[in-house]
Amino acid sequence: MSEVLSAPHRLEFPYRRSVGPVLGRFLTGLRDGRVEGIRARDGRVLVPPQEYDPITAEPLDEWVPVGPAGVVVSWAWIAEPLPKQPLTRPFAWALIRFDGADTALLHAVDGGAPEQMRTGMRVTPRWRDERAGDIRDIECFVPVAG
């Protein structure tokens, strides 16, 4: 029997990219404390917005305000956050479908404990005090009381 070799590996993407007019508008909205999606020809509202319909490849240009609250569609608990993750304490990565949207956005939820998280729970963004026009302008999402 041969010995199994292993090595630590951390996946990172240490680069910057331009976002273009559609994601640029979405991120500018976050900087201004609003969330916008884009409507496809069949009525679906995509968040984050896309330049082209992923089903028909048609160009999209009808902007729609959504949220800012929404529901958790799916989630995974992170018991030991890594250094560059959005929170330094345990949290959940979640797919969040904003009110008025048909697709979900991946973001962090400061849910307290895994027992307090559930699919279908309502959440709202915790906005950063100082915003720069990127996805981190939403610090995380928090459960809606009640």
N, CA, C and O atoms as a GROMACS GRO file, in nm:
protein
  584
    1MET      N    1   0.084  -0.118   0.000
    1MET     CA    2   0.000   0.000   0.000
    1MET      C    3   0.088   0.124   0.000
    1MET      O    4   0.182   0.134   0.079
    2SER      N    5   0.059   0.218  -0.088
    2SER     CA    6   0.140   0.339  -0.096
    2SER      C    7   0.081   0.450  -0.009
    2SER      O    8  -0.039   0.453   0.018
    3GLU      N    9   0.166   0.538   0.033
    3GLU     CA   10   0.124   0.650   0.117
    3GLU      C   11   0.051   0.755   0.032
    3GLU      O   12   0.093   0.786  -0.079
    4VAL      N   13  -0.058   0.809   0.085
    4VAL     CA   14  -0.134   0.912   0.015
    4VAL      C   15  -0.068   1.047   0.043
    4VAL      O   16  -0.047   1.084   0.158
    5LEU      N   17  -0.037   1.118  -0.064
    5LEU     CA   18   0.021   1.251  -0.049
    5LEU      C   19  -0.090   1.355  -0.049
    5LEU      O   20  -0.186   1.344  -0.124
    6SER      N   21  -0.076   1.455   0.034
    6SER     CA   22  -0.174   1.563   0.037
    6SER      C   23  -0.102   1.694   0.066
    6SER      O   24   0.009   1.697   0.120
    7ALA      N   25  -0.169   1.802   0.030
    7ALA     CA   26  -0.114   1.935   0.055
    7ALA      C   27  -0.230   2.032   0.073
    7ALA      O   28  -0.335   2.017   0.010
    8PRO      N   29  -0.212   2.131   0.159
    8PRO     CA   30  -0.319   2.229   0.176
    8PRO      C   31  -0.336   2.311   0.047
    8PRO      O   32  -0.240   2.337  -0.025
    9HIS      N   33  -0.458   2.350   0.022
    9HIS     CA   34  -0.487   2.433  -0.095
    9HIS      C   35  -0.597   2.532  -0.059
    9HIS      O   36  -0.700   2.493  -0.005
   10ARG      N   37  -0.574   2.656  -0.088
   10ARG     CA   38  -0.675   2.759  -0.064
   10ARG      C   39  -0.706   2.825  -0.198
   10ARG      O   40  -0.618   2.885  -0.260
   11LEU      N   41  -0.830   2.815  -0.241
   11LEU     CA   42  -0.873   2.874  -0.366
   11LEU      C   43  -0.901   3.023  -0.346
   11LEU      O   44  -0.982   3.060  -0.260
   12GLU      N   45  -0.835   3.107  -0.423
   12GLU     CA   46  -0.857   3.251  -0.418
   12GLU      C   47  -0.856   3.307  -0.559
   12GLU      O   48  -0.802   3.246  -0.651
   13PHE      N   49  -0.916   3.422  -0.576
   13PHE     CA   50  -0.918   3.492  -0.702
   13PHE      C   51  -0.864   3.633  -0.680
   13PHE      O   52  -0.942   3.728  -0.671
   14PRO      N   53  -0.733   3.649  -0.672
   14PRO     CA   54  -0.674   3.778  -0.638
   14PRO      C   55  -0.658   3.871  -0.759
   14PRO      O   56  -0.547   3.913  -0.792
   15TYR      N   57  -0.766   3.901  -0.824
   15TYR     CA   58  -0.761   3.991  -0.938
   15TYR      C   59  -0.882   4.083  -0.935
   15TYR      O   60  -0.977   4.061  -0.860
   16ARG      N   61  -0.877   4.185  -1.017
   16ARG     CA   62  -0.988   4.279  -1.030
   16ARG      C   63  -1.038   4.270  -1.172
   16ARG      O   64  -0.961   4.236  -1.263
   17ARG      N   65  -1.165   4.300  -1.193
   17ARG     CA   66  -1.220   4.300  -1.328
   17ARG      C   67  -1.315   4.416  -1.342
   17ARG      O   68  -1.369   4.468  -1.244
   18SER      N   69  -1.335   4.457  -1.466
   18SER     CA   70  -1.435   4.561  -1.491
   18SER      C   71  -1.572   4.494  -1.492
   18SER      O   72  -1.583   4.376  -1.524
   19VAL      N   73  -1.674   4.568  -1.458
   19VAL     CA   74  -1.807   4.508  -1.444
   19VAL      C   75  -1.902   4.540  -1.557
   19VAL      O   76  -2.001   4.469  -1.574
   20GLY      N   77  -1.877   4.643  -1.635
   20GLY     CA   78  -1.965   4.676  -1.746
   20GLY      C   79  -2.088   4.753  -1.700
   20GLY      O   80  -2.103   4.781  -1.580
   21PRO      N   81  -2.177   4.788  -1.794
   21PRO     CA   82  -2.289   4.875  -1.762
   21PRO      C   83  -2.396   4.811  -1.674
   21PRO      O   84  -2.456   4.880  -1.591
   22VAL      N   85  -2.421   4.682  -1.688
   22VAL     CA   86  -2.530   4.620  -1.611
   22VAL      C   87  -2.488   4.597  -1.466
   22VAL      O   88  -2.554   4.646  -1.375
   23LEU      N   89  -2.379   4.524  -1.444
   23LEU     CA   90  -2.334   4.506  -1.306
   23LEU      C   91  -2.289   4.638  -1.244
   23LEU      O   92  -2.303   4.658  -1.124
   24GLY      N   93  -2.236   4.728  -1.326
   24GLY     CA   94  -2.199   4.860  -1.277
   24GLY      C   95  -2.318   4.933  -1.218
   24GLY      O   96  -2.308   4.993  -1.111
   25ARG      N   97  -2.432   4.929  -1.288
   25ARG     CA   98  -2.552   4.994  -1.235
   25ARG      C   99  -2.600   4.925  -1.108
   25ARG      O  100  -2.640   4.992  -1.013
   26PHE      N  101  -2.596   4.792  -1.106
   26PHE     CA  102  -2.637   4.716  -0.988
   26PHE      C  103  -2.552   4.757  -0.867
   26PHE      O  104  -2.605   4.781  -0.758
   27LEU      N  105  -2.420   4.763  -0.886
   27LEU     CA  106  -2.329   4.797  -0.776
   27LEU      C  107  -2.343   4.942  -0.734
   27LEU      O  108  -2.330   4.974  -0.615
   28THR      N  109  -2.370   5.032  -0.828
   28THR     CA  110  -2.396   5.171  -0.793
   28THR      C  111  -2.522   5.180  -0.707
   28THR      O  112  -2.527   5.258  -0.612
   29GLY      N  113  -2.623   5.100  -0.741
   29GLY     CA  114  -2.744   5.094  -0.659
   29GLY      C  115  -2.714   5.051  -0.518
   29GLY      O  116  -2.766   5.108  -0.422
   30LEU      N  117  -2.629   4.949  -0.503
   30LEU     CA  118  -2.592   4.905  -0.367
   30LEU      C  119  -2.524   5.018  -0.292
   30LEU      O  120  -2.550   5.039  -0.173
   31ARG      N  121  -2.436   5.090  -0.360
   31ARG     CA  122  -2.370   5.204  -0.296
   31ARG      C  123  -2.471   5.304  -0.244
   31ARG      O  124  -2.452   5.366  -0.140
   32ASP      N  125  -2.582   5.320  -0.320
   32ASP     CA  126  -2.686   5.415  -0.283
   32ASP      C  127  -2.794   5.354  -0.194
   32ASP      O  128  -2.894   5.420  -0.163
   33GLY      N  129  -2.776   5.228  -0.151
   33GLY     CA  130  -2.870   5.165  -0.059
   33GLY      C  131  -2.996   5.110  -0.124
   33GLY      O  132  -3.100   5.099  -0.059
   34ARG      N  133  -2.988   5.077  -0.253
   34ARG     CA  134  -3.104   5.018  -0.320
   34ARG      C  135  -3.061   4.893  -0.397
   34ARG      O  136  -2.944   4.877  -0.432
   35VAL      N  137  -3.158   4.806  -0.422
   35VAL     CA  138  -3.131   4.683  -0.496
   35VAL      C  139  -3.220   4.683  -0.619
   35VAL      O  140  -3.341   4.707  -0.610
   36GLU      N  141  -3.160   4.655  -0.735
   36GLU     CA  142  -3.233   4.648  -0.860
   36GLU      C  143  -3.206   4.516  -0.930
   36GLU      O  144  -3.095   4.463  -0.924
   37GLY      N  145  -3.308   4.465  -0.994
   37GLY     CA  146  -3.294   4.349  -1.080
   37GLY      C  147  -3.324   4.390  -1.222
   37GLY      O  148  -3.348   4.507  -1.250
   38ILE      N  149  -3.322   4.294  -1.312
   38ILE     CA  150  -3.352   4.322  -1.452
   38ILE      C  151  -3.455   4.220  -1.498
   38ILE      O  152  -3.444   4.101  -1.468
   39ARG      N  153  -3.556   4.268  -1.572
   39ARG     CA  154  -3.668   4.182  -1.613
   39ARG      C  155  -3.639   4.117  -1.748
   39ARG      O  156  -3.597   4.183  -1.843
   40ALA      N  157  -3.661   3.985  -1.753
   40ALA     CA  158  -3.652   3.912  -1.879
   40ALA      C  159  -3.784   3.927  -1.953
   40ALA      O  160  -3.884   3.969  -1.895
   41ARG      N  161  -3.785   3.894  -2.081
   41ARG     CA  162  -3.906   3.910  -2.164
   41ARG      C  163  -4.023   3.828  -2.112
   41ARG      O  164  -4.138   3.866  -2.133
   42ASP      N  165  -3.995   3.714  -2.045
   42ASP     CA  166  -4.105   3.631  -1.992
   42ASP      C  167  -4.152   3.675  -1.854
   42ASP      O  168  -4.236   3.609  -1.794
   43GLY      N  169  -4.097   3.787  -1.803
   43GLY     CA  170  -4.142   3.842  -1.675
   43GLY      C  171  -4.053   3.810  -1.556
   43GLY      O  172  -4.066   3.872  -1.451
   44ARG      N  173  -3.962   3.713  -1.570
   44ARG     CA  174  -3.872   3.682  -1.459
   44ARG      C  175  -3.785   3.803  -1.427
   44ARG      O  176  -3.743   3.876  -1.517
   45VAL      N  177  -3.758   3.823  -1.298
   45VAL     CA  178  -3.669   3.931  -1.255
   45VAL      C  179  -3.542   3.866  -1.201
   45VAL      O  180  -3.545   3.786  -1.107
   46LEU      N  181  -3.430   3.902  -1.263
   46LEU     CA  182  -3.300   3.841  -1.231
   46LEU      C  183  -3.219   3.931  -1.138
   46LEU      O  184  -3.197   4.048  -1.166
   47VAL      N  185  -3.176   3.873  -1.027
   47VAL     CA  186  -3.087   3.941  -0.932
   47VAL      C  187  -2.982   3.840  -0.888
   47VAL      O  188  -3.016   3.736  -0.832
   48PRO      N  189  -2.854   3.869  -0.912
   48PRO     CA  190  -2.803   3.990  -0.973
   48PRO      C  191  -2.844   3.998  -1.120
   48PRO      O  192  -2.869   3.896  -1.185
   49PRO      N  193  -2.851   4.121  -1.172
   49PRO     CA  194  -2.896   4.138  -1.310
   49PRO      C  195  -2.793   4.084  -1.409
   49PRO      O  196  -2.673   4.079  -1.381
   50GLN      N  197  -2.843   4.045  -1.523
   50GLN     CA  198  -2.756   3.996  -1.629
   50GLN      C  199  -2.782   4.076  -1.756
   50GLN      O  200  -2.893   4.126  -1.778
   51GLU      N  201  -2.681   4.087  -1.838
   51GLU     CA  202  -2.693   4.163  -1.962
   51GLU      C  203  -2.779   4.089  -2.064
   51GLU      O  204  -2.848   4.151  -2.145
   52TYR      N  205  -2.773   3.956  -2.060
   52TYR     CA  206  -2.849   3.874  -2.154
   52TYR      C  207  -2.928   3.768  -2.078
   52TYR      O  208  -2.882   3.717  -1.976
   53ASP      N  209  -3.046   3.736  -2.128
   53ASP     CA  210  -3.130   3.632  -2.069
   53ASP      C  211  -3.054   3.499  -2.078
   53ASP      O  212  -3.014   3.459  -2.187
   54PRO      N  213  -3.035   3.430  -1.964
   54PRO     CA  214  -2.960   3.304  -1.968
   54PRO      C  215  -3.032   3.192  -2.042
   54PRO      O  216  -2.970   3.091  -2.077
   55ILE      N  217  -3.161   3.206  -2.067
   55ILE     CA  218  -3.237   3.104  -2.138
   55ILE      C  219  -3.245   3.134  -2.288
   55ILE      O  220  -3.223   3.046  -2.371
   56THR      N  221  -3.278   3.260  -2.322
   56THR     CA  222  -3.302   3.294  -2.463
   56THR      C  223  -3.187   3.370  -2.528
   56THR      O  224  -3.183   3.384  -2.650
   57ALA      N  225  -3.094   3.419  -2.449
   57ALA     CA  226  -2.980   3.501  -2.496
   57ALA      C  227  -3.023   3.639  -2.546
   57ALA      O  228  -2.942   3.709  -2.608
   58GLU      N  229  -3.148   3.679  -2.521
   58GLU     CA  230  -3.192   3.812  -2.560
   58GLU      C  231  -3.128   3.917  -2.471
   58GLU      O  232  -3.108   3.892  -2.352
   59PRO      N  233  -3.094   4.034  -2.526
   59PRO     CA  234  -3.043   4.142  -2.441
   59PRO      C  235  -3.152   4.192  -2.347
   59PRO      O  236  -3.270   4.196  -2.384
   60LEU      N  237  -3.112   4.229  -2.226
   60LEU     CA  238  -3.208   4.274  -2.125
   60LEU      C  239  -3.177   4.418  -2.086
   60LEU      O  240  -3.060   4.457  -2.075
   61ASP      N  241  -3.284   4.498  -2.065
   61ASP     CA  242  -3.260   4.638  -2.029
   61ASP      C  243  -3.370   4.700  -1.943
   61ASP      O  244  -3.368   4.821  -1.919
   62GLU      N  245  -3.467   4.620  -1.896
   62GLU     CA  246  -3.575   4.675  -1.813
   62GLU      C  247  -3.541   4.657  -1.666
   62GLU      O  248  -3.549   4.546  -1.613
   63TRP      N  249  -3.504   4.766  -1.599
   63TRP     CA  250  -3.464   4.762  -1.459
   63TRP      C  251  -3.586   4.762  -1.368
   63TRP      O  252  -3.686   4.827  -1.398
   64VAL      N  253  -3.577   4.688  -1.257
   64VAL     CA  254  -3.689   4.672  -1.164
   64VAL      C  255  -3.635   4.684  -1.021
   64VAL      O  256  -3.540   4.614  -0.986
   65PRO      N  257  -3.693   4.771  -0.937
   65PRO     CA  258  -3.653   4.773  -0.796
   65PRO      C  259  -3.702   4.646  -0.727
   65PRO      O  260  -3.814   4.600  -0.751
   66VAL      N  261  -3.619   4.590  -0.641
   66VAL     CA  262  -3.655   4.471  -0.563
   66VAL      C  263  -3.614   4.492  -0.419
   66VAL      O  264  -3.543   4.586  -0.386
   67GLY      N  265  -3.663   4.400  -0.330
   67GLY     CA  266  -3.622   4.399  -0.191
   67GLY      C  267  -3.650   4.529  -0.118
   67GLY      O  268  -3.748   4.597  -0.148
   68PRO      N  269  -3.566   4.565  -0.024
   68PRO     CA  270  -3.437   4.504   0.004
   68PRO      C  271  -3.444   4.375   0.085
   68PRO      O  272  -3.345   4.302   0.093
   69ALA      N  273  -3.560   4.344   0.145
   69ALA     CA  274  -3.571   4.218   0.219
   69ALA      C  275  -3.594   4.103   0.122
   69ALA      O  276  -3.623   4.124   0.005
   70GLY      N  277  -3.579   3.983   0.173
   70GLY     CA  278  -3.601   3.864   0.092
   70GLY      C  279  -3.607   3.740   0.177
   70GLY      O  280  -3.619   3.748   0.299
   71VAL      N  281  -3.599   3.624   0.113
   71VAL     CA  282  -3.605   3.497   0.184
   71VAL      C  283  -3.482   3.413   0.153
   71VAL      O  284  -3.424   3.420   0.045
   72VAL      N  285  -3.444   3.332   0.251
   72VAL     CA  286  -3.334   3.238   0.234
   72VAL      C  287  -3.388   3.118   0.157
   72VAL      O  288  -3.483   3.053   0.199
   73VAL      N  289  -3.326   3.089   0.045
   73VAL     CA  290  -3.365   2.977  -0.040
   73VAL      C  291  -3.289   2.851   0.000
   73VAL      O  292  -3.344   2.741  -0.001
   74SER      N  293  -3.164   2.868   0.036
   74SER     CA  294  -3.077   2.757   0.076
   74SER      C  295  -2.961   2.817   0.156
   74SER      O  296  -2.930   2.935   0.140
   75TRP      N  297  -2.898   2.737   0.241
   75TRP     CA  298  -2.789   2.792   0.321
   75TRP      C  299  -2.694   2.683   0.368
   75TRP      O  300  -2.729   2.565   0.370
   76ALA      N  301  -2.573   2.725   0.405
   76ALA     CA  302  -2.471   2.635   0.462
   76ALA      C  303  -2.403   2.711   0.576
   76ALA      O  304  -2.364   2.827   0.559
   77TRP      N  305  -2.388   2.645   0.690
   77TRP     CA  306  -2.330   2.710   0.808
   77TRP      C  307  -2.177   2.705   0.800
   77TRP      O  308  -2.120   2.602   0.765
   78ILE      N  309  -2.113   2.816   0.833
   78ILE     CA  310  -1.968   2.828   0.836
   78ILE      C  311  -1.928   2.846   0.983
   78ILE      O  312  -1.937   2.956   1.038
   79ALA      N  313  -1.883   2.737   1.045
   79ALA     CA  314  -1.849   2.739   1.188
   79ALA      C  315  -1.716   2.809   1.215
   79ALA      O  316  -1.698   2.870   1.320
   80GLU      N  317  -1.623   2.801   1.119
   80GLU     CA  318  -1.492   2.862   1.136
   80GLU      C  319  -1.460   2.946   1.011
   80GLU      O  320  -1.403   2.894   0.915
   81PRO      N  321  -1.497   3.074   1.013
   81PRO     CA  322  -1.473   3.159   0.896
   81PRO      C  323  -1.324   3.169   0.862
   81PRO      O  324  -1.238   3.168   0.950
   82LEU      N  325  -1.297   3.179   0.734
   82LEU     CA  326  -1.160   3.199   0.684
   82LEU      C  327  -1.126   3.348   0.689
   82LEU      O  328  -1.216   3.431   0.701
   83PRO      N  329  -0.998   3.382   0.680
   83PRO     CA  330  -0.956   3.523   0.697
   83PRO      C  331  -1.026   3.625   0.608
   83PRO      O  332  -1.056   3.734   0.656
   84LYS      N  333  -1.053   3.597   0.483
   84LYS     CA  334  -1.109   3.699   0.395
   84LYS      C  335  -1.260   3.687   0.378
   84LYS      O  336  -1.318   3.750   0.288
   85GLN      N  337  -1.325   3.609   0.462
   85GLN     CA  338  -1.470   3.597   0.454
   85GLN      C  339  -1.536   3.720   0.518
   85GLN      O  340  -1.471   3.791   0.594
   86PRO      N  341  -1.664   3.744   0.489
   86PRO     CA  342  -1.726   3.872   0.530
   86PRO      C  343  -1.743   3.891   0.680
   86PRO      O  344  -1.748   4.005   0.726
   87LEU      N  345  -1.751   3.784   0.757
   87LEU     CA  346  -1.767   3.797   0.902
   87LEU      C  347  -1.658   3.716   0.972
   87LEU      O  348  -1.613   3.614   0.921
   88THR      N  349  -1.617   3.763   1.090
   88THR     CA  350  -1.513   3.692   1.164
   88THR      C  351  -1.570   3.592   1.263
   88THR      O  352  -1.496   3.515   1.323
   89ARG      N  353  -1.702   3.592   1.281
   89ARG     CA  354  -1.769   3.496   1.369
   89ARG      C  355  -1.848   3.398   1.281
   89ARG      O  356  -1.868   3.425   1.162
   90PRO      N  357  -1.893   3.287   1.335
   90PRO     CA  358  -1.971   3.192   1.255
   90PRO      C  359  -2.091   3.258   1.188
   90PRO      O  360  -2.156   3.346   1.245
   91PHE      N  361  -2.120   3.216   1.065
   91PHE     CA  362  -2.228   3.274   0.985
   91PHE      C  363  -2.274   3.171   0.883
   91PHE      O  364  -2.220   3.060   0.878
   92ALA      N  365  -2.373   3.206   0.804
   92ALA     CA  366  -2.420   3.119   0.697
   92ALA      C  367  -2.396   3.185   0.562
   92ALA      O  368  -2.417   3.306   0.546
   93TRP      N  369  -2.351   3.105   0.466
   93TRP     CA  370  -2.360   3.147   0.327
   93TRP      C  371  -2.499   3.109   0.283
   93TRP      O  372  -2.543   2.996   0.309
   94ALA      N  373  -2.570   3.199   0.218
   94ALA     CA  374  -2.709   3.169   0.181
   94ALA      C  375  -2.740   3.222   0.042
   94ALA      O  376  -2.684   3.322  -0.003
   95LEU      N  377  -2.830   3.153  -0.025
   95LEU     CA  378  -2.891   3.205  -0.146
   95LEU      C  379  -3.014   3.282  -0.101
   95LEU      O  380  -3.102   3.227  -0.036
   96ILE      N  381  -3.019   3.411  -0.135
   96ILE     CA  382  -3.127   3.499  -0.089
   96ILE      C  383  -3.204   3.548  -0.211
   96ILE      O  384  -3.147   3.607  -0.303
   97ARG      N  385  -3.334   3.524  -0.210
   97ARG     CA  386  -3.421   3.573  -0.317
   97ARG      C  387  -3.491   3.699  -0.265
   97ARG      O  388  -3.576   3.693  -0.177
   98PHE      N  389  -3.452   3.813  -0.322
   98PHE     CA  390  -3.512   3.940  -0.282
   98PHE      C  391  -3.661   3.941  -0.316
   98PHE      O  392  -3.703   3.878  -0.412
   99ASP      N  393  -3.739   4.014  -0.235
   99ASP     CA  394  -3.881   4.034  -0.266
   99ASP      C  395  -3.890   4.095  -0.406
   99ASP      O  396  -3.826   4.196  -0.434
  100GLY      N  397  -3.970   4.034  -0.493
  100GLY     CA  398  -3.987   4.084  -0.628
  100GLY      C  399  -3.893   4.022  -0.729
  100GLY      O  400  -3.903   4.051  -0.848
  101ALA      N  401  -3.802   3.936  -0.684
  101ALA     CA  402  -3.707   3.871  -0.775
  101ALA      C  403  -3.743   3.724  -0.791
  101ALA      O  404  -3.813   3.666  -0.709
  102ASP      N  405  -3.693   3.665  -0.898
  102ASP     CA  406  -3.716   3.522  -0.925
  102ASP      C  407  -3.590   3.439  -0.913
  102ASP      O  408  -3.597   3.316  -0.915
  103THR      N  409  -3.475   3.503  -0.899
  103THR     CA  410  -3.349   3.432  -0.881
  103THR      C  411  -3.288   3.475  -0.748
  103THR      O  412  -3.334   3.569  -0.685
  104ALA      N  413  -3.184   3.406  -0.708
  104ALA     CA  414  -3.125   3.432  -0.576
  104ALA      C  415  -2.980   3.479  -0.588
  104ALA      O  416  -2.910   3.448  -0.684
  105LEU      N  417  -2.938   3.553  -0.488
  105LEU     CA  418  -2.804   3.608  -0.477
  105LEU      C  419  -2.734   3.539  -0.360
  105LEU      O  420  -2.794   3.521  -0.254
  106LEU      N  421  -2.608   3.501  -0.378
  106LEU     CA  422  -2.530   3.442  -0.269
  106LEU      C  423  -2.472   3.552  -0.182
  106LEU      O  424  -2.406   3.643  -0.232
  107HIS      N  425  -2.496   3.542  -0.050
  107HIS     CA  426  -2.439   3.640   0.042
  107HIS      C  427  -2.435   3.578   0.182
  107HIS      O  428  -2.488   3.469   0.205
  108ALA      N  429  -2.373   3.650   0.274
  108ALA     CA  430  -2.360   3.605   0.413
  108ALA      C  431  -2.483   3.644   0.494
  108ALA      O  432  -2.541   3.750   0.474
  109VAL      N  433  -2.521   3.555   0.587
  109VAL     CA  434  -2.629   3.585   0.682
  109VAL      C  435  -2.571   3.573   0.822
  109VAL      O  436  -2.515   3.470   0.859
  110ASP      N  437  -2.585   3.680   0.902
  110ASP     CA  438  -2.543   3.679   1.042
  110ASP      C  439  -2.660   3.622   1.120
  110ASP      O  440  -2.740   3.695   1.178
  111GLY      N  441  -2.668   3.489   1.121
  111GLY     CA  442  -2.784   3.420   1.176
  111GLY      C  443  -2.772   3.378   1.321
  111GLY      O  444  -2.865   3.318   1.375
  112GLY      N  445  -2.661   3.408   1.387
  112GLY     CA  446  -2.646   3.373   1.528
  112GLY      C  447  -2.594   3.233   1.551
  112GLY      O  448  -2.484   3.214   1.602
  113ALA      N  449  -2.673   3.133   1.514
  113ALA     CA  450  -2.637   2.992   1.533
  113ALA      C  451  -2.710   2.910   1.427
  113ALA      O  452  -2.812   2.953   1.374
  114PRO      N  453  -2.657   2.792   1.395
  114PRO     CA  454  -2.722   2.712   1.291
  114PRO      C  455  -2.867   2.675   1.326
  114PRO      O  456  -2.950   2.657   1.237
  115GLU      N  457  -2.897   2.665   1.456
  115GLU     CA  458  -3.034   2.633   1.497
  115GLU      C  459  -3.132   2.746   1.466
  115GLU      O  460  -3.253   2.724   1.460
  116GLN      N  461  -3.079   2.867   1.448
  116GLN     CA  462  -3.165   2.982   1.420
  116GLN      C  463  -3.185   3.005   1.270
  116GLN      O  464  -3.270   3.085   1.230
  117MET      N  465  -3.109   2.935   1.188
  117MET     CA  466  -3.121   2.948   1.043
  117MET      C  467  -3.227   2.851   0.993
  117MET      O  468  -3.245   2.743   1.049
  118ARG      N  469  -3.298   2.890   0.887
  118ARG     CA  470  -3.390   2.797   0.821
  118ARG      C  471  -3.419   2.845   0.680
  118ARG      O  472  -3.420   2.966   0.653
  119THR      N  473  -3.443   2.753   0.593
  119THR     CA  474  -3.487   2.786   0.458
  119THR      C  475  -3.624   2.853   0.470
  119THR      O  476  -3.710   2.806   0.544
  120GLY      N  477  -3.643   2.960   0.396
  120GLY     CA  478  -3.769   3.034   0.402
  120GLY      C  479  -3.769   3.150   0.500
  120GLY      O  480  -3.864   3.229   0.500
  121MET      N  481  -3.665   3.163   0.584
  121MET     CA  482  -3.664   3.274   0.679
  121MET      C  483  -3.645   3.407   0.606
  121MET      O  484  -3.575   3.414   0.505
  122ARG      N  485  -3.707   3.510   0.659
  122ARG     CA  486  -3.694   3.643   0.600
  122ARG      C  487  -3.569   3.711   0.654
  122ARG      O  488  -3.538   3.704   0.773
  123VAL      N  489  -3.499   3.777   0.564
  123VAL     CA  490  -3.377   3.849   0.598
  123VAL      C  491  -3.379   3.986   0.532
  123VAL      O  492  -3.452   4.011   0.436
  124THR      N  493  -3.298   4.074   0.587
  124THR     CA  494  -3.284   4.208   0.531
  124THR      C  495  -3.135   4.246   0.535
  124THR      O  496  -3.062   4.196   0.621
  125PRO      N  497  -3.091   4.332   0.445
  125PRO     CA  498  -2.948   4.366   0.445
  125PRO      C  499  -2.907   4.453   0.563
  125PRO      O  500  -2.983   4.538   0.610
  126ARG      N  501  -2.786   4.430   0.609
  126ARG     CA  502  -2.719   4.523   0.702
  126ARG      C  503  -2.619   4.598   0.613
  126ARG      O  504  -2.518   4.542   0.571
  127TRP      N  505  -2.649   4.724   0.588
  127TRP     CA  506  -2.566   4.805   0.498
  127TRP      C  507  -2.442   4.855   0.571
  127TRP      O  508  -2.448   4.885   0.690
  128ARG      N  509  -2.333   4.865   0.500
  128ARG     CA  510  -2.211   4.926   0.556
  128ARG      C  511  -2.234   5.077   0.571
  128ARG      O  512  -2.308   5.138   0.494
  129ASP      N  513  -2.171   5.135   0.671
  129ASP     CA  514  -2.181   5.279   0.690
  129ASP      C  515  -2.118   5.354   0.574
  129ASP      O  516  -2.174   5.451   0.523
  130GLU      N  517  -2.001   5.309   0.531
  130GLU     CA  518  -1.931   5.370   0.418
  130GLU      C  519  -1.934   5.272   0.302
  130GLU      O  520  -1.886   5.160   0.314
  131ARG      N  521  -1.992   5.316   0.190
  131ARG     CA  522  -2.010   5.226   0.076
  131ARG      C  523  -1.923   5.270  -0.041
  131ARG      O  524  -1.893   5.388  -0.059
  132ALA      N  525  -1.883   5.170  -0.122
  132ALA     CA  526  -1.790   5.196  -0.231
  132ALA      C  527  -1.842   5.152  -0.368
  132ALA      O  528  -1.774   5.171  -0.468
  133GLY      N  529  -1.961   5.094  -0.373
  133GLY     CA  530  -2.012   5.046  -0.501
  133GLY      C  531  -1.967   4.906  -0.534
  133GLY      O  532  -1.934   4.877  -0.649
  134ASP      N  533  -1.965   4.819  -0.434
  134ASP     CA  534  -1.937   4.678  -0.460
  134ASP      C  535  -2.026   4.591  -0.371
  134ASP      O  536  -2.099   4.642  -0.286
  135ILE      N  537  -2.020   4.461  -0.391
  135ILE     CA  538  -2.111   4.369  -0.322
  135ILE      C  539  -2.094   4.377  -0.170
  135ILE      O  540  -2.186   4.343  -0.096
  136ARG      N  541  -1.977   4.420  -0.125
  136ARG     CA  542  -1.954   4.432   0.020
  136ARG      C  543  -2.025   4.552   0.081
  136ARG      O  544  -2.017   4.572   0.203
  137ASP      N  545  -2.094   4.635  -0.001
  137ASP     CA  546  -2.175   4.743   0.055
  137ASP      C  547  -2.288   4.685   0.140
  137ASP      O  548  -2.338   4.751   0.231
  138ILE      N  549  -2.328   4.562   0.110
  138ILE     CA  550  -2.414   4.486   0.202
  138ILE      C  551  -2.317   4.406   0.288
  138ILE      O  552  -2.254   4.311   0.242
  139GLU      N  553  -2.305   4.448   0.414
  139GLU     CA  554  -2.211   4.379   0.505
  139GLU      C  555  -2.250   4.233   0.517
  139GLU      O  556  -2.167   4.143   0.508
  140CYS      N  557  -2.380   4.211   0.536
  140CYS     CA  558  -2.438   4.077   0.547
  140CYS      C  559  -2.589   4.095   0.553
  140CYS      O  560  -2.639   4.208   0.548
  141PHE      N  561  -2.659   3.986   0.564
  141PHE     CA  562  -2.804   3.991   0.587
  141PHE      C  563  -2.830   3.948   0.729
  141PHE      O  564  -2.753   3.871   0.787
  142VAL      N  565  -2.940   3.997   0.786
  142VAL     CA  566  -2.979   3.961   0.922
  142VAL      C  567  -3.126   3.917   0.920
  142VAL      O  568  -3.204   3.964   0.838
  143PRO      N  569  -3.162   3.827   1.012
  143PRO     CA  570  -3.302   3.784   1.017
  143PRO      C  571  -3.396   3.901   1.047
  143PRO      O  572  -3.362   3.991   1.124
  144VAL      N  573  -3.512   3.899   0.986
  144VAL     CA  574  -3.616   3.999   1.012
  144VAL      C  575  -3.687   3.957   1.140
  144VAL      O  576  -3.731   3.842   1.151
  145ALA      N  577  -3.699   4.047   1.236
  145ALA     CA  578  -3.765   4.015   1.362
  145ALA      C  579  -3.914   3.984   1.338
  145ALA      O  580  -3.978   4.042   1.251
  146GLY      N  581  -3.965   3.890   1.419
  146GLY     CA  582  -4.106   3.857   1.410
  146GLY      C  583  -4.126   3.743   1.326
  146GLY      O  584  -4.240   3.700   1.305
   0.00000   0.00000   0.00000
